Amino acid sequence: MLAALPVSEAERKHYLLLEITCALYARDLLSLGKAAELVGMTKFSFGQELGRRGIARHYTETELEADLAYARGE
């Protein structure tokens, strides 16, 4: 069954982990950081993958305020 996947045998584990983590992130069951960690990617790279798949980032107003405060050096 797994042999039907369109990736080499060596890439299957990563492929499956990526599929699962993207699905769990999309359902808001994993944070961006935890999903990226599970699949062995940086947050930036995982975020790019989400974008390629059309999965919106979960970004709250509180997170925005924290990011703006950090950018201001607070």
PDB file of N, CA, C and O in Angstrom:
ATOM      1  N   MET A   1       0.829  -1.187   0.000  1.00  0.00           N
ATOM      2  CA  MET A   1       0.000   0.000   0.000  1.00  0.00           C
ATOM      3  C   MET A   1       0.879   1.258   0.000  1.00  0.00           C
ATOM      4  O   MET A   1       0.662   2.160  -0.809  1.00  0.00           O
ATOM      5  N   LEU A   2       1.866   1.325   0.897  1.00  0.00           N
ATOM      6  CA  LEU A   2       2.734   2.500   0.947  1.00  0.00           C
ATOM      7  C   LEU A   2       3.594   2.632  -0.303  1.00  0.00           C
ATOM      8  O   LEU A   2       4.044   3.727  -0.640  1.00  0.00           O
ATOM      9  N   ALA A   3       3.819   1.536  -0.979  1.00  0.00           N
ATOM     10  CA  ALA A   3       4.617   1.581  -2.203  1.00  0.00           C
ATOM     11  C   ALA A   3       3.927   2.405  -3.287  1.00  0.00           C
ATOM     12  O   ALA A   3       4.576   2.833  -4.241  1.00  0.00           O
ATOM     13  N   ALA A   4       2.635   2.629  -3.155  1.00  0.00           N
ATOM     14  CA  ALA A   4       1.893   3.409  -4.143  1.00  0.00           C
ATOM     15  C   ALA A   4       2.145   4.907  -4.000  1.00  0.00           C
ATOM     16  O   ALA A   4       1.776   5.681  -4.883  1.00  0.00           O
ATOM     17  N   LEU A   5       2.768   5.326  -2.901  1.00  0.00           N
ATOM     18  CA  LEU A   5       3.062   6.751  -2.708  1.00  0.00           C
ATOM     19  C   LEU A   5       4.046   7.232  -3.766  1.00  0.00           C
ATOM     20  O   LEU A   5       4.958   6.498  -4.148  1.00  0.00           O
ATOM     21  N   PRO A   6       3.864   8.468  -4.242  1.00  0.00           N
ATOM     22  CA  PRO A   6       4.696   8.973  -5.337  1.00  0.00           C
ATOM     23  C   PRO A   6       6.071   9.476  -4.895  1.00  0.00           C
ATOM     24  O   PRO A   6       6.586  10.447  -5.449  1.00  0.00           O
ATOM     25  N   VAL A   7       6.659   8.821  -3.907  1.00  0.00           N
ATOM     26  CA  VAL A   7       7.992   9.197  -3.419  1.00  0.00           C
ATOM     27  C   VAL A   7       8.812   7.929  -3.227  1.00  0.00           C
ATOM     28  O   VAL A   7       8.273   6.827  -3.133  1.00  0.00           O
ATOM     29  N   SER A   8      10.122   8.110  -3.170  1.00  0.00           N
ATOM     30  CA  SER A   8      10.990   6.946  -2.981  1.00  0.00           C
ATOM     31  C   SER A   8      10.800   6.370  -1.581  1.00  0.00           C
ATOM     32  O   SER A   8      10.295   7.038  -0.679  1.00  0.00           O
ATOM     33  N   GLU A   9      11.207   5.145  -1.425  1.00  0.00           N
ATOM     34  CA  GLU A   9      11.097   4.477  -0.128  1.00  0.00           C
ATOM     35  C   GLU A   9      11.831   5.260   0.962  1.00  0.00           C
ATOM     36  O   GLU A   9      11.365   5.325   2.099  1.00  0.00           O
ATOM     37  N   ALA A  10      12.956   5.843   0.624  1.00  0.00           N
ATOM     38  CA  ALA A  10      13.743   6.615   1.592  1.00  0.00           C
ATOM     39  C   ALA A  10      13.022   7.890   2.045  1.00  0.00           C
ATOM     40  O   ALA A  10      13.246   8.369   3.156  1.00  0.00           O
ATOM     41  N   GLU A  11      12.165   8.433   1.190  1.00  0.00           N
ATOM     42  CA  GLU A  11      11.459   9.679   1.502  1.00  0.00           C
ATOM     43  C   GLU A  11      10.087   9.469   2.138  1.00  0.00           C
ATOM     44  O   GLU A  11       9.455  10.438   2.557  1.00  0.00           O
ATOM     45  N   ARG A  12       9.623   8.247   2.216  1.00  0.00           N
ATOM     46  CA  ARG A  12       8.259   7.982   2.685  1.00  0.00           C
ATOM     47  C   ARG A  12       7.986   8.487   4.092  1.00  0.00           C
ATOM     48  O   ARG A  12       6.946   9.099   4.338  1.00  0.00           O
ATOM     49  N   LYS A  13       8.903   8.240   5.018  1.00  0.00           N
ATOM     50  CA  LYS A  13       8.676   8.656   6.402  1.00  0.00           C
ATOM     51  C   LYS A  13       8.485  10.171   6.471  1.00  0.00           C
ATOM     52  O   LYS A  13       7.539  10.651   7.096  1.00  0.00           O
ATOM     53  N   HIS A  14       9.377  10.919   5.834  1.00  0.00           N
ATOM     54  CA  HIS A  14       9.263  12.373   5.848  1.00  0.00           C
ATOM     55  C   HIS A  14       7.971  12.820   5.167  1.00  0.00           C
ATOM     56  O   HIS A  14       7.285  13.711   5.669  1.00  0.00           O
ATOM     57  N   TYR A  15       7.639  12.224   4.053  1.00  0.00           N
ATOM     58  CA  TYR A  15       6.430  12.559   3.302  1.00  0.00           C
ATOM     59  C   TYR A  15       5.191  12.358   4.172  1.00  0.00           C
ATOM     60  O   TYR A  15       4.328  13.232   4.250  1.00  0.00           O
ATOM     61  N   LEU A  16       5.113  11.197   4.824  1.00  0.00           N
ATOM     62  CA  LEU A  16       3.958  10.898   5.664  1.00  0.00           C
ATOM     63  C   LEU A  16       3.893  11.827   6.875  1.00  0.00           C
ATOM     64  O   LEU A  16       2.817  12.308   7.230  1.00  0.00           O
ATOM     65  N   LEU A  17       5.033  12.080   7.506  1.00  0.00           N
ATOM     66  CA  LEU A  17       5.049  13.005   8.644  1.00  0.00           C
ATOM     67  C   LEU A  17       4.604  14.401   8.220  1.00  0.00           C
ATOM     68  O   LEU A  17       3.866  15.062   8.950  1.00  0.00           O
ATOM     69  N   LEU A  18       5.037  14.846   7.069  1.00  0.00           N
ATOM     70  CA  LEU A  18       4.651  16.158   6.574  1.00  0.00           C
ATOM     71  C   LEU A  18       3.151  16.219   6.322  1.00  0.00           C
ATOM     72  O   LEU A  18       2.500  17.201   6.679  1.00  0.00           O
ATOM     73  N   GLU A  19       2.606  15.187   5.716  1.00  0.00           N
ATOM     74  CA  GLU A  19       1.163  15.141   5.462  1.00  0.00           C
ATOM     75  C   GLU A  19       0.380  15.188   6.769  1.00  0.00           C
ATOM     76  O   GLU A  19      -0.596  15.929   6.888  1.00  0.00           O
ATOM     77  N   ILE A  20       0.806  14.402   7.739  1.00  0.00           N
ATOM     78  CA  ILE A  20       0.101  14.329   9.019  1.00  0.00           C
ATOM     79  C   ILE A  20       0.219  15.645   9.782  1.00  0.00           C
ATOM     80  O   ILE A  20      -0.775  16.150  10.303  1.00  0.00           O
ATOM     81  N   THR A  21       1.425  16.201   9.852  1.00  0.00           N
ATOM     82  CA  THR A  21       1.588  17.441  10.616  1.00  0.00           C
ATOM     83  C   THR A  21       0.834  18.602   9.965  1.00  0.00           C
ATOM     84  O   THR A  21       0.278  19.444  10.671  1.00  0.00           O
ATOM     85  N   CYS A  22       0.806  18.661   8.652  1.00  0.00           N
ATOM     86  CA  CYS A  22       0.038  19.719   7.981  1.00  0.00           C
ATOM     87  C   CYS A  22      -1.448  19.574   8.288  1.00  0.00           C
ATOM     88  O   CYS A  22      -2.130  20.564   8.551  1.00  0.00           O
ATOM     89  N   ALA A  23      -1.944  18.350   8.255  1.00  0.00           N
ATOM     90  CA  ALA A  23      -3.363  18.111   8.544  1.00  0.00           C
ATOM     91  C   ALA A  23      -3.689  18.465   9.986  1.00  0.00           C
ATOM     92  O   ALA A  23      -4.720  19.084  10.250  1.00  0.00           O
ATOM     93  N   LEU A  24      -2.840  18.089  10.909  1.00  0.00           N
ATOM     94  CA  LEU A  24      -3.083  18.388  12.324  1.00  0.00           C
ATOM     95  C   LEU A  24      -2.980  19.887  12.598  1.00  0.00           C
ATOM     96  O   LEU A  24      -3.747  20.430  13.393  1.00  0.00           O
ATOM     97  N   TYR A  25      -2.039  20.550  11.944  1.00  0.00           N
ATOM     98  CA  TYR A  25      -1.931  22.006  12.097  1.00  0.00           C
ATOM     99  C   TYR A  25      -3.184  22.680  11.535  1.00  0.00           C
ATOM    100  O   TYR A  25      -3.726  23.592  12.160  1.00  0.00           O
ATOM    101  N   ALA A  26      -3.640  22.250  10.383  1.00  0.00           N
ATOM    102  CA  ALA A  26      -4.820  22.843   9.755  1.00  0.00           C
ATOM    103  C   ALA A  26      -6.052  22.709  10.644  1.00  0.00           C
ATOM    104  O   ALA A  26      -6.945  23.556  10.615  1.00  0.00           O
ATOM    105  N   ARG A  27      -6.092  21.643  11.428  1.00  0.00           N
ATOM    106  CA  ARG A  27      -7.225  21.422  12.343  1.00  0.00           C
ATOM    107  C   ARG A  27      -6.988  22.081  13.705  1.00  0.00           C
ATOM    108  O   ARG A  27      -7.780  21.912  14.632  1.00  0.00           O
ATOM    109  N   ASP A  28      -5.889  22.833  13.813  1.00  0.00           N
ATOM    110  CA  ASP A  28      -5.530  23.541  15.052  1.00  0.00           C
ATOM    111  C   ASP A  28      -5.265  22.587  16.215  1.00  0.00           C
ATOM    112  O   ASP A  28      -5.537  22.908  17.372  1.00  0.00           O
ATOM    113  N   LEU A  29      -4.727  21.405  15.889  1.00  0.00           N
ATOM    114  CA  LEU A  29      -4.382  20.430  16.910  1.00  0.00           C
ATOM    115  C   LEU A  29      -2.901  20.472  17.266  1.00  0.00           C
ATOM    116  O   LEU A  29      -2.491  19.932  18.293  1.00  0.00           O
ATOM    117  N   LEU A  30      -2.101  21.110  16.423  1.00  0.00           N
ATOM    118  CA  LEU A  30      -0.671  21.310  16.689  1.00  0.00           C
ATOM    119  C   LEU A  30      -0.330  22.769  16.431  1.00  0.00           C
ATOM    120  O   LEU A  30      -0.879  23.402  15.530  1.00  0.00           O
ATOM    121  N   SER A  31       0.585  23.289  17.237  1.00  0.00           N
ATOM    122  CA  SER A  31       1.094  24.636  16.978  1.00  0.00           C
ATOM    123  C   SER A  31       2.075  24.573  15.813  1.00  0.00           C
ATOM    124  O   SER A  31       2.535  23.499  15.425  1.00  0.00           O
ATOM    125  N   LEU A  32       2.381  25.729  15.269  1.00  0.00           N
ATOM    126  CA  LEU A  32       3.358  25.791  14.176  1.00  0.00           C
ATOM    127  C   LEU A  32       4.702  25.229  14.633  1.00  0.00           C
ATOM    128  O   LEU A  32       5.322  24.433  13.929  1.00  0.00           O
ATOM    129  N   GLY A  33       5.139  25.642  15.800  1.00  0.00           N
ATOM    130  CA  GLY A  33       6.430  25.185  16.313  1.00  0.00           C
ATOM    131  C   GLY A  33       6.484  23.689  16.532  1.00  0.00           C
ATOM    132  O   GLY A  33       7.457  23.036  16.155  1.00  0.00           O
ATOM    133  N   LYS A  34       5.440  23.140  17.143  1.00  0.00           N
ATOM    134  CA  LYS A  34       5.420  21.704  17.419  1.00  0.00           C
ATOM    135  C   LYS A  34       5.322  20.906  16.122  1.00  0.00           C
ATOM    136  O   LYS A  34       5.984  19.878  15.979  1.00  0.00           O
ATOM    137  N   ALA A  35       4.509  21.364  15.182  1.00  0.00           N
ATOM    138  CA  ALA A  35       4.387  20.667  13.899  1.00  0.00           C
ATOM    139  C   ALA A  35       5.729  20.671  13.168  1.00  0.00           C
ATOM    140  O   ALA A  35       6.160  19.642  12.647  1.00  0.00           O
ATOM    141  N   ALA A  36       6.382  21.825  13.133  1.00  0.00           N
ATOM    142  CA  ALA A  36       7.687  21.925  12.464  1.00  0.00           C
ATOM    143  C   ALA A  36       8.705  21.010  13.132  1.00  0.00           C
ATOM    144  O   ALA A  36       9.488  20.339  12.461  1.00  0.00           O
ATOM    145  N   GLU A  37       8.684  20.991  14.456  1.00  0.00           N
ATOM    146  CA  GLU A  37       9.618  20.140  15.201  1.00  0.00           C
ATOM    147  C   GLU A  37       9.377  18.660  14.886  1.00  0.00           C
ATOM    148  O   GLU A  37      10.329  17.912  14.665  1.00  0.00           O
ATOM    149  N   LEU A  38       8.129  18.241  14.864  1.00  0.00           N
ATOM    150  CA  LEU A  38       7.816  16.834  14.605  1.00  0.00           C
ATOM    151  C   LEU A  38       8.276  16.377  13.234  1.00  0.00           C
ATOM    152  O   LEU A  38       8.707  15.236  13.070  1.00  0.00           O
ATOM    153  N   VAL A  39       8.188  17.258  12.251  1.00  0.00           N
ATOM    154  CA  VAL A  39       8.571  16.880  10.892  1.00  0.00           C
ATOM    155  C   VAL A  39      10.044  17.197  10.600  1.00  0.00           C
ATOM    156  O   VAL A  39      10.552  16.869   9.527  1.00  0.00           O
ATOM    157  N   GLY A  40      10.726  17.836  11.560  1.00  0.00           N
ATOM    158  CA  GLY A  40      12.155  18.121  11.393  1.00  0.00           C
ATOM    159  C   GLY A  40      12.442  19.294  10.480  1.00  0.00           C
ATOM    160  O   GLY A  40      13.441  19.291   9.761  1.00  0.00           O
ATOM    161  N   MET A  41      11.576  20.302  10.500  1.00  0.00           N
ATOM    162  CA  MET A  41      11.755  21.488   9.667  1.00  0.00           C
ATOM    163  C   MET A  41      11.841  22.727  10.560  1.00  0.00           C
ATOM    164  O   MET A  41      11.445  22.693  11.725  1.00  0.00           O
ATOM    165  N   THR A  42      12.357  23.804  10.005  1.00  0.00           N
ATOM    166  CA  THR A  42      12.311  25.071  10.721  1.00  0.00           C
ATOM    167  C   THR A  42      10.877  25.602  10.652  1.00  0.00           C
ATOM    168  O   THR A  42      10.099  25.194   9.790  1.00  0.00           O
ATOM    169  N   LYS A  43      10.540  26.503  11.554  1.00  0.00           N
ATOM    170  CA  LYS A  43       9.209  27.123  11.517  1.00  0.00           C
ATOM    171  C   LYS A  43       9.003  27.843  10.189  1.00  0.00           C
ATOM    172  O   LYS A  43       7.919  27.793   9.606  1.00  0.00           O
ATOM    173  N   PHE A  44      10.043  28.506   9.721  1.00  0.00           N
ATOM    174  CA  PHE A  44       9.950  29.229   8.453  1.00  0.00           C
ATOM    175  C   PHE A  44       9.635  28.278   7.300  1.00  0.00           C
ATOM    176  O   PHE A  44       8.728  28.532   6.507  1.00  0.00           O
ATOM    177  N   SER A  45      10.392  27.175   7.211  1.00  0.00           N
ATOM    178  CA  SER A  45      10.179  26.213   6.120  1.00  0.00           C
ATOM    179  C   SER A  45       8.803  25.566   6.206  1.00  0.00           C
ATOM    180  O   SER A  45       8.136  25.362   5.192  1.00  0.00           O
ATOM    181  N   PHE A  46       8.387  25.246   7.431  1.00  0.00           N
ATOM    182  CA  PHE A  46       7.067  24.641   7.592  1.00  0.00           C
ATOM    183  C   PHE A  46       5.988  25.651   7.202  1.00  0.00           C
ATOM    184  O   PHE A  46       4.995  25.286   6.572  1.00  0.00           O
ATOM    185  N   GLY A  47       6.177  26.908   7.569  1.00  0.00           N
ATOM    186  CA  GLY A  47       5.239  27.958   7.176  1.00  0.00           C
ATOM    187  C   GLY A  47       5.141  28.091   5.661  1.00  0.00           C
ATOM    188  O   GLY A  47       4.054  28.289   5.118  1.00  0.00           O
ATOM    189  N   GLN A  48       6.277  27.982   4.983  1.00  0.00           N
ATOM    190  CA  GLN A  48       6.264  28.027   3.518  1.00  0.00           C
ATOM    191  C   GLN A  48       5.482  26.858   2.945  1.00  0.00           C
ATOM    192  O   GLN A  48       4.726  27.014   1.986  1.00  0.00           O
ATOM    193  N   GLU A  49       5.670  25.687   3.536  1.00  0.00           N
ATOM    194  CA  GLU A  49       4.935  24.496   3.075  1.00  0.00           C
ATOM    195  C   GLU A  49       3.435  24.689   3.279  1.00  0.00           C
ATOM    196  O   GLU A  49       2.639  24.323   2.414  1.00  0.00           O
ATOM    197  N   LEU A  50       3.051  25.257   4.408  1.00  0.00           N
ATOM    198  CA  LEU A  50       1.632  25.539   4.636  1.00  0.00           C
ATOM    199  C   LEU A  50       1.096  26.465   3.545  1.00  0.00           C
ATOM    200  O   LEU A  50      -0.005  26.255   3.035  1.00  0.00           O
ATOM    201  N   GLY A  51       1.865  27.476   3.192  1.00  0.00           N
ATOM    202  CA  GLY A  51       1.459  28.407   2.145  1.00  0.00           C
ATOM    203  C   GLY A  51       1.281  27.723   0.805  1.00  0.00           C
ATOM    204  O   GLY A  51       0.323  28.000   0.083  1.00  0.00           O
ATOM    205  N   ARG A  52       2.208  26.824   0.467  1.00  0.00           N
ATOM    206  CA  ARG A  52       2.090  26.087  -0.797  1.00  0.00           C
ATOM    207  C   ARG A  52       0.812  25.246  -0.833  1.00  0.00           C
ATOM    208  O   ARG A  52       0.237  25.013  -1.896  1.00  0.00           O
ATOM    209  N   ARG A  53       0.387  24.802   0.334  1.00  0.00           N
ATOM    210  CA  ARG A  53      -0.807  23.962   0.429  1.00  0.00           C
ATOM    211  C   ARG A  53      -2.084  24.771   0.636  1.00  0.00           C
ATOM    212  O   ARG A  53      -3.178  24.208   0.685  1.00  0.00           O
ATOM    213  N   GLY A  54      -1.945  26.085   0.757  1.00  0.00           N
ATOM    214  CA  GLY A  54      -3.109  26.928   0.960  1.00  0.00           C
ATOM    215  C   GLY A  54      -3.693  26.850   2.365  1.00  0.00           C
ATOM    216  O   GLY A  54      -4.870  27.147   2.572  1.00  0.00           O
ATOM    217  N   ILE A  55      -2.871  26.451   3.326  1.00  0.00           N
ATOM    218  CA  ILE A  55      -3.302  26.355   4.721  1.00  0.00           C
ATOM    219  C   ILE A  55      -2.943  27.664   5.416  1.00  0.00           C
ATOM    220  O   ILE A  55      -1.775  28.049   5.469  1.00  0.00           O
ATOM    221  N   ALA A  56      -3.946  28.336   5.941  1.00  0.00           N
ATOM    222  CA  ALA A  56      -3.732  29.630   6.595  1.00  0.00           C
ATOM    223  C   ALA A  56      -2.992  29.453   7.917  1.00  0.00           C
ATOM    224  O   ALA A  56      -3.228  28.506   8.667  1.00  0.00           O
ATOM    225  N   ARG A  57      -2.090  30.399   8.177  1.00  0.00           N
ATOM    226  CA  ARG A  57      -1.382  30.412   9.459  1.00  0.00           C
ATOM    227  C   ARG A  57      -2.337  30.809  10.573  1.00  0.00           C
ATOM    228  O   ARG A  57      -3.189  31.677  10.382  1.00  0.00           O
ATOM    229  N   HIS A  58      -2.201  30.190  11.716  1.00  0.00           N
ATOM    230  CA  HIS A  58      -2.963  30.553  12.898  1.00  0.00           C
ATOM    231  C   HIS A  58      -2.173  31.665  13.597  1.00  0.00           C
ATOM    232  O   HIS A  58      -1.087  31.429  14.126  1.00  0.00           O
ATOM    233  N   TYR A  59      -2.717  32.847  13.590  1.00  0.00           N
ATOM    234  CA  TYR A  59      -1.993  34.002  14.114  1.00  0.00           C
ATOM    235  C   TYR A  59      -3.000  34.897  14.814  1.00  0.00           C
ATOM    236  O   TYR A  59      -3.826  35.540  14.166  1.00  0.00           O
ATOM    237  N   THR A  60      -2.931  34.938  16.125  1.00  0.00           N
ATOM    238  CA  THR A  60      -3.916  35.685  16.895  1.00  0.00           C
ATOM    239  C   THR A  60      -3.509  37.140  17.067  1.00  0.00           C
ATOM    240  O   THR A  60      -2.363  37.516  16.818  1.00  0.00           O
ATOM    241  N   GLU A  61      -4.454  37.937  17.493  1.00  0.00           N
ATOM    242  CA  GLU A  61      -4.184  39.342  17.766  1.00  0.00           C
ATOM    243  C   GLU A  61      -3.158  39.476  18.899  1.00  0.00           C
ATOM    244  O   GLU A  61      -2.328  40.384  18.876  1.00  0.00           O
ATOM    245  N   THR A  62      -3.211  38.596  19.868  1.00  0.00           N
ATOM    246  CA  THR A  62      -2.247  38.601  20.974  1.00  0.00           C
ATOM    247  C   THR A  62      -0.839  38.359  20.450  1.00  0.00           C
ATOM    248  O   THR A  62       0.107  39.019  20.878  1.00  0.00           O
ATOM    249  N   GLU A  63      -0.697  37.414  19.526  1.00  0.00           N
ATOM    250  CA  GLU A  63       0.607  37.137  18.929  1.00  0.00           C
ATOM    251  C   GLU A  63       1.107  38.341  18.139  1.00  0.00           C
ATOM    252  O   GLU A  63       2.293  38.666  18.183  1.00  0.00           O
ATOM    253  N   LEU A  64       0.214  38.996  17.425  1.00  0.00           N
ATOM    254  CA  LEU A  64       0.577  40.195  16.682  1.00  0.00           C
ATOM    255  C   LEU A  64       1.085  41.270  17.633  1.00  0.00           C
ATOM    256  O   LEU A  64       2.122  41.881  17.375  1.00  0.00           O
ATOM    257  N   GLU A  65       0.377  41.507  18.716  1.00  0.00           N
ATOM    258  CA  GLU A  65       0.794  42.508  19.696  1.00  0.00           C
ATOM    259  C   GLU A  65       2.165  42.175  20.282  1.00  0.00           C
ATOM    260  O   GLU A  65       2.999  43.064  20.456  1.00  0.00           O
ATOM    261  N   ALA A  66       2.396  40.918  20.582  1.00  0.00           N
ATOM    262  CA  ALA A  66       3.691  40.485  21.116  1.00  0.00           C
ATOM    263  C   ALA A  66       4.797  40.703  20.088  1.00  0.00           C
ATOM    264  O   ALA A  66       5.886  41.155  20.440  1.00  0.00           O
ATOM    265  N   ASP A  67       4.530  40.388  18.826  1.00  0.00           N
ATOM    266  CA  ASP A  67       5.519  40.598  17.768  1.00  0.00           C
ATOM    267  C   ASP A  67       5.825  42.074  17.571  1.00  0.00           C
ATOM    268  O   ASP A  67       6.980  42.454  17.378  1.00  0.00           O
ATOM    269  N   LEU A  68       4.800  42.899  17.618  1.00  0.00           N
ATOM    270  CA  LEU A  68       5.015  44.351  17.459  1.00  0.00           C
ATOM    271  C   LEU A  68       5.809  44.920  18.632  1.00  0.00           C
ATOM    272  O   LEU A  68       6.686  45.761  18.438  1.00  0.00           O
ATOM    273  N   ALA A  69       5.506  44.465  19.848  1.00  0.00           N
ATOM    274  CA  ALA A  69       6.243  44.909  21.017  1.00  0.00           C
ATOM    275  C   ALA A  69       7.713  44.499  20.902  1.00  0.00           C
ATOM    276  O   ALA A  69       8.603  45.280  21.240  1.00  0.00           O
ATOM    277  N   TYR A  70       7.964  43.290  20.432  1.00  0.00           N
ATOM    278  CA  TYR A  70       9.337  42.817  20.246  1.00  0.00           C
ATOM    279  C   TYR A  70      10.052  43.665  19.200  1.00  0.00           C
ATOM    280  O   TYR A  70      11.215  44.027  19.382  1.00  0.00           O
ATOM    281  N   ALA A  71       9.368  43.979  18.118  1.00  0.00           N
ATOM    282  CA  ALA A  71       9.969  44.784  17.051  1.00  0.00           C
ATOM    283  C   ALA A  71      10.310  46.191  17.547  1.00  0.00           C
ATOM    284  O   ALA A  71      11.267  46.809  17.082  1.00  0.00           O
ATOM    285  N   ARG A  72       9.517  46.682  18.491  1.00  0.00           N
ATOM    286  CA  ARG A  72       9.780  48.010  19.063  1.00  0.00           C
ATOM    287  C   ARG A  72      10.853  47.959  20.152  1.00  0.00           C
ATOM    288  O   ARG A  72      11.274  48.997  20.661  1.00  0.00           O
ATOM    289  N   GLY A  73      11.289  46.763  20.504  1.00  0.00           N
ATOM    290  CA  GLY A  73      12.327  46.615  21.528  1.00  0.00           C
ATOM    291  C   GLY A  73      11.778  46.611  22.936  1.00  0.00           C
ATOM    292  O   GLY A  73      12.511  46.860  23.893  1.00  0.00           O
ATOM    293  N   GLU A  74      10.530  46.338  23.068  1.00  0.00           N
ATOM    294  CA  GLU A  74       9.891  46.333  24.398  1.00  0.00           C
ATOM    295  C   GLU A  74       9.984  44.972  25.039  1.00  0.00           C
ATOM    296  O   GLU A  74       9.502  44.782  26.156  1.00  0.00           O
TER     297      GLU A  74
END
